[in-house]
Amino acid sequence: MDARKPEVETGVSDISYDSLLNPIHLQQDLSGGCGGKTWEAADIMIEYLLWKKSQSDTFFDGKRILDLGSGTGLVGLAVASAFPGVQHMTLTDQIPMMELMKQNILLNGLERKVDAQILDWGTPLPESIMPLSDVILASDCVYLEIAFQPLVDTLVLLSTKETVIYLSYMKRRNADKRFFQMLRKKFILKEIEDDPKREVYSRKGLHLYLLTKK
């Protein structure tokens, strides 16, 4: 992995990636739950998208991007920082994560390009985040079994057939198969195979998928 992260649980740290010009300044706080820290699945998504940028400078140009279950906001902030052509980035999570996400937006000086919105999976979409995004990023959202159906339902509401969804996933339990069964009823699911680091991270049970709506 190119990511180099200090092992901190609270406080501000600088998170660097070899292909990212400037580090991401990140406040982490476990008091808000597991969403308040960063996870390895975020790294593989960021590093893959940075690699895609190295293949094409215009990748994501003009795109409206929504980061689902943002937590600290690392993925969305890294993408917004790395891709100057992104039209807008929206970080989303539940109320306990709002203050943390807003702090991290300000820490990185991205308030003109990035905003934070409350989004509870399985509930009607707020008017502020109707399905207008060209791209959805979902990093390590497959976690609690009780959230499987609400997550699928929210992805359905957020997307159109033109929306591209990137999903990074850490295999933790056999029950995760049920989530992917639910997902395949609504989406075409393909594992990303062109990532140069796929062989390395797949040994750790990490996977990266591309989804489009049926």
Backbone as a ProteinNet text record, in pm:
[ID]
protein_1_A
[PRIMARY]
MDARKPEVETGVSDISYDSLLNPIHLQQDLSGGCGGKTWEAADIMIEYLLWKKSQSDTFFDGKRILDLGSGTGLVGLAVASAFPGVQHMTLTDQIPMMELMKQNILLNGLERKVDAQILDWGTPLPESIMPLSDVILASDCVYLEIAFQPLVDTLVLLSTKETVIYLSYMKRRNADKRFFQMLRKKFILKEIEDDPKREVYSRKGLHLYLLTKK
[TERTIARY]
83.7	0	87.7	46.1	119.7	84	-31.5	-76.6	14.8	45.2	126.1	51.5	-6.7	-91.3	-34.9	-21.4	15.4	-95	-57.6	-157.1	-212.5	-307	-366.7	-515.4	-575.2	-717.8	-793.3	-726.3	-788	-682.6	-728.2	-635.2	-617	-541.5	-520.5	-392.5	-400.2	-281.8	-278.3	-160.8	-144.2	-135.3	-220.4	-223.5	-175.8	-68.7	-4.3	-19.3	-27.5	-24.9	79.3	152.8	263.2	219.6	97.9	50.9	-28.5	-38.5	-114	-15.1	-28.8	68.8	82.5	-31.3	-30.8	-99.4	-55.3	-122.5	-262.3	-347.1	-480	-470	-513.5	-515.4	-646	-634.3	-752.5	-765.7	-880.5	-918.2	-987.9	-941.5	-1007.5	-1059.2	-1173.3	-1235	-1325.4	-1284.1	-1362.3	-1486	-1500.5	-1618.5	-1746.6	-1735.5	-1852.2	-1883.5	-1807.5	-1829.2	-1719.9	-1736.2	-1631.8	-1610	-1707.4	-1691.4	-1591.8	-1550.1	-1462	-1314.9	-1280.4	-1141.1	-1132.7	-1011.4	-994.9	-973.6	-1005.1	-997	-919.9	-865.3	-780	-855	-984.3	-1062.7	-1064.9	-1052.5	-1044.7	-916.4	-806.8	-678.2	-682.2	-738.9	-734.7	-819.5	-929.4	-1009.9	-935.4	-878.4	-804.6	-688.6	-610.6	-493.5	-531.6	-642.7	-687.8	-729.3	-805.1	-850.4	-734	-633.9	-513.7	-439.3	-438.2	-376.4	-453.7	-586.8	-667.5	-635.6	-613	-576.1	-443.4	-351.2	-221.9	-237.2	-345.7	-374.3	-445.5	-519.3	-595.8	-616.1	-558.3	-570.5	-713.8	-797.5	-935.2	-1034.2	-983.3	-1069.8	-1143.5	-1274.4	-1362.4	-1385.8	-1332.9	-1359.3	-1509.3	-1560.2	-1700.4	-1796.5	-1745.6	-1832.5	-1881.1	-2006.1	-2062.3	-2051.9	-1982.1	-1949.8	-2009.6	-2064.7	-2117.3	-2040.1	-1990	-1918.5	-2014.9	-2045	-2147.4	-2083.1	-2142.8	-2085.6	-1944.6	-1928.5	-1795.4	-1710.6	-1773.4	-1694.7	-1611.7	-1480.4	-1390.8	-1392	-1436.2	-1435.4	-1309.9	-1222.3	-1092.5	-1104	-1188.8	-1197.2	-1241.8	-1351.2	-1402.1	-1305	-1238	-1141.9	-1020	-972.2	-857.2	-890.9	-1010	-1051.3	-1071.5	-1136.9	-1158.5	-1026.7	-929.4	-797.9	-718.3	-727.3	-645.9	-699.7	-831.7	-895.7	-951.7	-873.6	-921.3	-1042.4	-1065.1	-1177.2	-1310.7	-1311.3	-1437.8	-1527.8	-1653.1	-1746.2	-1784.3	-1820.2	-1856.5	-1848.7	-1811.7	-1805.5	-1896.7	-1983.5	-2070.1	-2033	-1994	-1970.4	-2101.5	-2131.3	-2257.1	-2233.6	-2308.8	-2306.5	-2418.6	-2423.1	-2524.7	-2483.7	-2578.1	-2557.3	-2428.8	-2394.7	-2273.9	-2144.5	-2143.3	-2022.4	-2016.1	-2124.2	-2130.9	-2020.8	-2002.5	-1903.9	-1763.1	-1734.1	-1602.6	-1577.5	-1675.6	-1659.6	-1640.8	-1719.4	-1707.4	-1571.3	-1520.8	-1386.9	-1281.6	-1293.6	-1193.7	-1201.8	-1320.4	-1333.5	-1256.6	-1276.1	-1208.9	-1058.5	-1015.9	-873	-798.9	-868.6	-806.4	-839.2	-909.2	-939.5	-1025.5	-1116.3	-1197	-1343.6	-1373.2	-1512.7	-1585.4	-1514.2	-1580.7	-1621	-1560.7	-1579.3	-1648.9	-1645.8	-1695.9	-1794.8	-1905.5	-1997.7	-2030	-2090.1	-2128.1	-2278.3	-2341.3	-2486	-2521.8	-2631.2	-2683.3	-2756.5	-2723.9	-2793.7	-2803.2	-2924.4	-2950.9	-2996.3	-2924.4	-2959.1	-3098.5	-3169.3	-3301.4	-3412.7	-3381.6	-3482.8	-3493	-3602.3	-3613.8	-3496.4	-3454.6	-3342.2	-3381.7	-3296.1	-3321	-3318.3	-3390	-3392	-3253	-3166.9	-3032.1	-2943.1	-2980.2	-2900.2	-2989.1	-3071	-3147.8	-3051.2	-3095.9	-3003	-2949.1	-2851	-2789.5	-2642.3	-2588.9	-2445.5	-2411.1	-2297.3	-2245.2	-2170.1	-2109.5	-2025.5	-2059.6	-2066.2	-2083.5	-1963.7	-1907.7	-1797.9	-1850.4	-1831.7	-1878.3	-1763.3	-1697.3	-1578.4	-1609.5	-1594.5	-1614.2	-1749.4	-1852.8	-1989.2	-2057.4	-2001.8	-2061.5	-2007.4	-2078.2	-2023.6	-2123.4	-2239.2	-2339.9	-2450.3	-2485.4	-2588.3	-2721.2	-2753.3	-2880.6	-2887.7	-2771.8	-2766.9	-2761.3	-2758.4	-2745.4	-2857.2	-2982.8	-3094.4	-3105.1	-3093.3	-3095.5	-2986.7	-2868.3	-2760.7	-2796.5	-2847.7	-2889.2	-3000.1	-3098.3	-3209.8	-3160.5	-3063.9	-3011.5	-2932.3	-2854.6	-2782.4	-2879.4	-2990.7	-3093.4	-3150	-3182.1	-3238.9	-3140.6	-3013.6	-2912.8	-2871.3	-2894.3	-2833.7	-2934.9	-2882.3	-2954	-2872.8	-2918	-2842.9	-2710.3	-2697	-2572.7	-2472.4	-2517.2	-2429.7	-2327.2	-2203.6	-2096.4	-2068.7	-2068.9	-2047.8	-1920.6	-1831.6	-1712.3	-1734.9	-1718	-1740.2	-1616.2	-1554.9	-1443.6	-1494.8	-1441.9	-1503.5	-1397.6	-1410.9	-1327.3	-1412.4	-1375.7	-1450.8	-1428.3	-1537.9	-1528.4	-1603.3	-1712.1	-1795.2	-1869.1	-1909.4	-1979.9	-2113.9	-2173.5	-2303.8	-2298.7	-2178	-2165.8	-2218.1	-2219.2	-2269.5	-2413.7	-2488.7	-2629.2	-2639.8	-2548.2	-2548.3	-2527.8	-2432.6	-2403.9	-2517	-2587.9	-2707.5	-2813	-2833.4	-2927	-2882.5	-2752.9	-2697.8	-2716.4	-2694.8	-2702.9	-2845.5	-2943.7	-3081.6	-3107	-3029.5	-3052.5	-2939.4	-2820	-2702.4	-2622.6	-2553.6	-2452.3	-2323.1	-2266.1	-2150.9	-2030	-1920.7	-1797.9	-1680	-1599.2	-1477.9	-1376.8	-1315.7	-1216.8	-1089.4	-1045.9	-932.8	-809.4	-822.4	-706.9	-620.3	-654.2	-576.2	-441.6	-329.3	-198	-173.2	-245.3	-221.9	-324.9	-409.2	-518.1	-466.7	-362.2	-311.2	-264.8	-209.2	-157.9	-271.8	-366.3	-470	-575.8	-592.7	-692.5	-653.2	-524.2	-478.5	-526.4	-558.4	-606.4	-758.9	-824.4	-970.4	-1031.2	-951.4	-1000.3	-1036.5	-1147.6	-1195.5	-1248	-1239.7	-1287.7	-1379.5	-1500.4	-1601.9	-1649.3	-1699.5	-1765.8	-1910.9	-2004.8	-2147.6	-2217.3	-2311.6	-2404.7	-2544.8	-2641.7	-2780.1	-2838.2	-2914.8	-2980.5	-3094.6
-119.3	0	125.1	224.7	350.2	436.8	410.4	496.3	478.8	590.4	585.3	660.4	586.1	648	623.6	727.8	706.4	628.8	546.5	471.5	560.7	645	734.1	706.4	727.6	704.6	835.7	939.6	1071.3	1173.6	1295.7	1401.6	1411.1	1512.3	1538.5	1470.4	1401.8	1340.9	1375	1363.5	1383.3	1247.2	1225	1097.1	1120.4	1051.5	1073.8	952.9	981.1	878.2	921.2	826.4	859.5	943.9	923.3	994.3	1119.9	1153.8	1272.4	1381.5	1498.2	1606	1649.8	1670.6	1715.1	1611.8	1597	1503.3	1551.5	1458	1491.3	1508.4	1623.8	1649.4	1591.3	1502.9	1427.1	1419.9	1464.5	1446.3	1311.5	1227.3	1100.1	1100.8	1036.4	1038.1	916.5	821.2	698.7	717.5	833.1	854.6	853.9	880.1	878.4	741.5	638.6	504.4	465.7	348.5	297.5	388.2	473.5	565.5	675.3	692.1	801.7	774.3	658.2	628.7	582.4	565.4	523.1	372.1	314.7	170.5	139.9	18	-20.2	-20.7	-48.6	-47.8	90.8	195	331	348.3	293.2	306	245.5	124.7	60.2	136.2	196.5	275.9	402	472.3	594.9	564.9	463	432	388.6	316.7	278.4	401.2	490.2	609	701.7	708.9	786.3	723.5	591.2	523.6	553.3	554.4	588.7	730.3	820.3	958.1	961.1	875.3	870.8	822.4	750.6	704.4	811.1	899.2	1004.2	1123	1236.4	1357	1407.7	1370.5	1421.4	1326.5	1220	1125.7	1201.6	1190.7	1259.3	1407.3	1457.9	1598.3	1621.7	1726.5	1764.2	1673.8	1579.4	1482.7	1533.7	1501.8	1523.5	1390.2	1392.1	1267.6	1268.6	1155.7	1138.8	1027.3	1056.6	958	906.5	778.1	718.4	660.1	688.3	639.1	690.2	822.2	883.5	870.6	865.1	860.2	986	970.6	1086.4	1171.6	1111.6	1182.6	1161.2	1069.8	1052.1	1027.9	934.3	900.2	1020.9	1083.1	1197.9	1313.9	1339.4	1449.5	1421.8	1297.9	1262.9	1276.8	1231.6	1241.8	1387.5	1465.4	1607.2	1682	1643.6	1707.2	1665.8	1538.8	1485.4	1520.2	1540.4	1562.3	1704	1800.2	1939.2	1959	1865.8	1879.5	1833.9	1776.1	1733.5	1855.2	1843.8	1956	1978.1	1868.9	1881.3	1744.8	1746.5	1625.4	1642.2	1544.8	1544.9	1428	1459.1	1356.2	1328.8	1202.6	1169.8	1069.2	1086.6	991.2	1029.4	961.9	992	1112.9	1162	1284.2	1282.1	1171.2	1174.8	1205.7	1184.3	1207.9	1347.8	1424.6	1552.7	1649.5	1668.7	1765.9	1725.5	1596	1546.1	1569.5	1539.7	1560.5	1708	1793.1	1936.9	1989.9	1941.3	1980.8	1941.9	1821.2	1773.5	1845.1	1884.8	1967	2097.7	2162.9	2290.1	2272.1	2164.4	2138.7	2130.6	2087.3	2070	2182.5	2285.3	2400.4	2367.4	2270.7	2223.9	2264	2365	2400.6	2454.3	2503.2	2551.5	2437.3	2322.7	2210.8	2091.1	2086.2	1969.5	2014.3	1940.8	1966.1	1834.5	1844.2	1726.7	1727.2	1612.4	1600.5	1478.7	1490.6	1377.5	1282.4	1154.8	1053.8	924.9	890.6	765.1	661.4	551	447.9	392.4	363.5	303.6	402.8	532.1	636.6	717.4	792.5	875.3	972.4	998.5	1089.7	1233	1307	1450.2	1521.1	1631.4	1705.6	1752	1774.5	1825	1721.2	1594.2	1490.6	1394	1448.7	1367	1300.2	1199.3	1124.2	1207.1	1290.5	1376.2	1343.4	1249.6	1221.1	1135.4	1167.3	1086.7	965.2	982.3	877.7	865.5	742.1	716.4	635.3	676.2	603.4	540	410.6	340.7	256.2	307.8	242.5	175.1	43.8	-35.8	-10.4	-5.6	14.7	-117	-229.6	-360.6	-408.5	-376.1	-399.4	-471.5	-409.4	-467.1	-534.2	-657.4	-730.1	-656.4	-590.3	-518.4	-404.3	-362.1	-250	-295.1	-425.8	-473.5	-420.6	-446.7	-403.7	-251.4	-178.4	-32	23.3	-38.6	7.6	-14.2	-132.4	-159.2	-63.2	-44.6	45.6	187.4	232.3	368.1	380.2	279.2	281.2	288	216.5	220.6	361.6	424.1	559.2	662.4	645.6	745.2	738.4	626	603	599.9	627.7	604.6	501.2	466.5	369.5	426.5	558.8	622.8	638.6	617.6	636.3	523.4	560.7	462.7	455.9	335.4	316.2	234.8	288.8	216.1	169.3	40.5	-16.1	-94	-52	-128.7	-204	-324.7	-417.6	-503.2	-519.4	-610.9	-730.2	-848.9	-968.3	-998	-1005.6	-1029.8	-1156.1	-1188.9	-1300.9	-1361.4	-1486.1	-1554.6	-1489.9	-1426	-1361.8	-1249.8	-1199.9	-1093.6	-1138.5	-1270.5	-1321.8	-1277.3	-1266.6	-1225.5	-1083.3	-997.2	-860.1	-859.4	-937.4	-937.8	-1002.3	-1096.9	-1151	-1041.9	-962.5	-849.5	-749.5	-721.7	-621.1	-661.9	-790.4	-838.1	-836	-827.1	-815.3	-678.8	-580.2	-442.6	-385.7	-445.7	-388.4	-494.1	-448.7	-530.5	-508.7	-616	-609.3	-674.4	-598.1	-651.4	-619.7	-721	-693.4	-623.9	-519.1	-443.7	-526.5	-549.8	-638.9	-567.3	-439	-369.5	-298.6	-313.1	-248.8	-320.5	-249.9	-314.6	-377.6	-331.9	-382.2	-486.9	-527.8	-619.6	-749.4	-806.1	-934	-922.6	-807.7	-787.2	-774	-682.7	-658.6	-768.4	-842.8	-950.4	-1061.2	-1074.3	-1174	-1140.5	-1013.9	-968.8	-969	-1020.1	-1021.4	-890.3	-805.1	-676.1	-687.7	-624	-630.5	-494.3	-469.9	-344.5	-377.3	-319.6	-351.4	-226.1	-249.5	-145.9	-188.2	-99.5	-130.7	-34.7	-88.2	-5.8	-62.5	24.5	-14.5	-93.7	-197.4	-277.4	-199.4
0	0	0	-74.7	-74.4	44.1	105.9	215.5	335	398.8	519.1	626.7	722	822.5	961.5	1040.4	1179.9	1250.8	1348.1	1424.6	1535.4	1500.4	1598.8	1606.1	1722.4	1739.2	1751.5	1800.3	1805	1767.3	1735.7	1699.2	1549.6	1505.7	1363.4	1316.9	1204.1	1144.2	996.3	937	793.6	726.8	628.1	557.1	414.7	378.3	249.1	157.6	28.7	-75	-176.9	-231.7	-321.2	-440.2	-487.5	-606.6	-574	-446.4	-405.1	-367.1	-430	-413.5	-268.5	-201.2	-62.2	26.9	151.8	242.6	278.7	317.6	368.1	519.1	568.1	711.7	766.2	862	903.8	1054.9	1100.6	1240.6	1251.9	1343.8	1369.9	1512.8	1533.4	1666	1681.1	1763.2	1780.8	1866.5	1929.2	2013.7	1931.4	1800.3	1712.9	1657.1	1699.7	1648.3	1550.5	1484.8	1395.9	1275.5	1242.5	1130.9	1157	1283.3	1318.9	1298.3	1240.6	1209.6	1064.7	1014.1	875.3	868.5	751.8	732.3	604.4	597.3	485	352.5	356.1	232.5	168.9	251.8	197.2	117.2	167.9	99.2	-40.4	-53.4	-185.1	-286.2	-241.1	-333.4	-375.8	-279.1	-310.6	-404.7	-373.2	-454.2	-595.6	-608.9	-742.9	-823.1	-760.4	-832.1	-866.1	-779.2	-811.2	-929.1	-934.2	-1048.5	-1176.9	-1169	-1286.7	-1333.4	-1239.2	-1274.4	-1349.4	-1309.7	-1379	-1523.1	-1550.3	-1686	-1768.7	-1699.4	-1768.6	-1675.4	-1711.1	-1628.5	-1620.2	-1716.4	-1719.3	-1651.8	-1592.6	-1520.9	-1410.7	-1407.2	-1310.9	-1342.9	-1453.4	-1487.9	-1504.3	-1439.1	-1450.4	-1375.7	-1297.9	-1231	-1095.4	-1066.5	-932.9	-859.4	-748	-678.4	-538.4	-498.3	-363.1	-294	-174.4	-93.1	13.1	7.6	94	219.9	335.9	460.9	480.3	468.3	458.2	583.7	701	824.1	841	840.9	851.3	725.4	613.7	486.3	405.2	448.6	383	233.2	191.9	49.9	-32.4	8.4	-65.8	-68.5	42.3	49.5	-37.8	-37.1	-120.5	-268.5	-307.1	-447.1	-487.1	-401.8	-432.2	-443.7	-362.4	-366.5	-489.7	-525.6	-635.3	-773.1	-782.6	-912.2	-918.9	-965.5	-969.3	-1059	-1152.1	-1244	-1188.8	-1067.7	-1005.9	-986.3	-1030.2	-1016.2	-870.1	-801.2	-659.6	-592.4	-464.4	-383.4	-262.5	-239.3	-121.1	-31	92	193.1	265.3	292.5	361.1	472.6	579.7	690.7	786.3	900.4	1000.2	1085	1163.9	1242.1	1325.8	1395	1478.5	1403.5	1272.5	1193.7	1132.6	1141.5	1071.4	1111.3	1239.7	1286.6	1244.1	1252.5	1213.3	1064.6	980.6	837.2	804.8	868.3	843.1	886.2	999.7	1044.6	941.4	887.3	792.7	658.4	619.1	498.4	516.3	630.4	658.7	674	739.5	758.4	625.3	521.6	390.5	292.9	341.9	257.7	137.2	153.5	40.3	51	133.4	158.9	36.1	-64.1	-186.3	-278.9	-258.3	-350.1	-286.1	-152.3	-78.9	27.3	40.8	151.4	221.5	339	417.7	439	417.8	429.7	514.8	588.8	665.8	571.4	579.9	500.3	581.2	620	690.3	588.3	578.2	481	508.2	399.4	411.5	436.4	432.5	450.2	321.5	302.6	182.1	170.4	47.7	26.6	58.6	127.7	146	10.7	-0.5	-126.5	-167.4	-67.8	-96.4	-164.7	-157.1	-224	-302.4	-385.9	-478.9	-576.8	-652.9	-739.2	-855.7	-825.6	-926.1	-947	-870.1	-875.5	-996.9	-1056.7	-1167.2	-1114.9	-997.9	-938.5	-790.3	-740.7	-597	-549	-436.9	-373.3	-245	-229.1	-108.4	-55.3	46.3	100.4	233.8	237.9	360.1	425.5	343	394.3	430.6	384.1	411.1	545.4	651.5	785.6	876.1	899.5	988.4	906.7	943.2	868.1	866.8	975.9	983.9	882.6	833	738.2	592.4	566.3	428.5	338.5	377.3	292.8	284.5	397.2	387.2	295.3	295.4	207.5	61.2	28.7	-109.6	-151.2	-64.1	-95.2	-122.1	-44.1	-61.2	-190.8	-224.3	-352.1	-469.7	-458.2	-563.3	-577.1	-464.1	-466.6	-520.6	-489.9	-526.9	-673	-737.9	-868.5	-982.2	-1101.1	-1225.8	-1304.6	-1422.5	-1502.5	-1552.5	-1545.5	-1588.8	-1474.6	-1351.1	-1235.2	-1226.4	-1199.2	-1177.9	-1027.9	-972.9	-829.3	-807.1	-725.3	-682.2	-539.1	-515.5	-383	-340.2	-229.7	-173.1	-51.1	-33.7	62.3	129.8	259.8	337.1	380.4	336.9	375.3	523	597.7	741.7	785.4	717	762.4	642.9	656.7	548.2	518.1	619.1	600.2	497.2	466.4	366	229.6	206.8	79.3	56.1	164	151.9	98.9	141	89.6	-61.2	-109.6	-252.7	-332.9	-272	-337.5	-354.1	-249.2	-256.4	-362.7	-363.9	-454.8	-600.6	-629.5	-767.9	-823.1	-737.2	-784.8	-848.7	-808.9	-853.7	-939.1	-928.7	-994	-1070.1	-1172.9	-1238.9	-1161.8	-1111.9	-1021.9	-1088.3	-1100.5	-1159.6	-1068.5	-1040.5	-963.4	-1054.5	-1003.2	-1080.5	-1091.5	-1215.1	-1238.7	-1291.7	-1326.9	-1384.6	-1280.6	-1151.9	-1046.8	-1031.5	-1047.9	-1036.1	-898.7	-796.4	-660.6	-617	-708.8	-672.9	-610.9	-668.7	-618.6	-473.6	-437.7	-301.8	-202	-230	-128.9	-123.7	-233.5	-231.5	-133.8	-107.1	-9.3	131.2	153.5	284.5	293.1	189	188.3	144.9	79.5	30.2	-116.7	-154.3	-292	-335.1	-464.5	-522.1	-639.3	-636.7	-736.7	-809.2	-930.5	-1008.5	-1027.6	-993.6	-1001.1	-1096.2	-1171.5	-1248.1	-1229.4	-1235.3	-1208.6	-1325.5	-1294.5	-1398.4	-1461.8
[MASK]
++++++++++++++++++++++++++++++++++++++++++++++++++++++++++++++++++++++++++++++++++++++++++++++++++++++++++++++++++++++++++++++++++++++++++++++++++++++++++++++++++++++++++++++++++++++++++++++++++++++++++++++++++++++

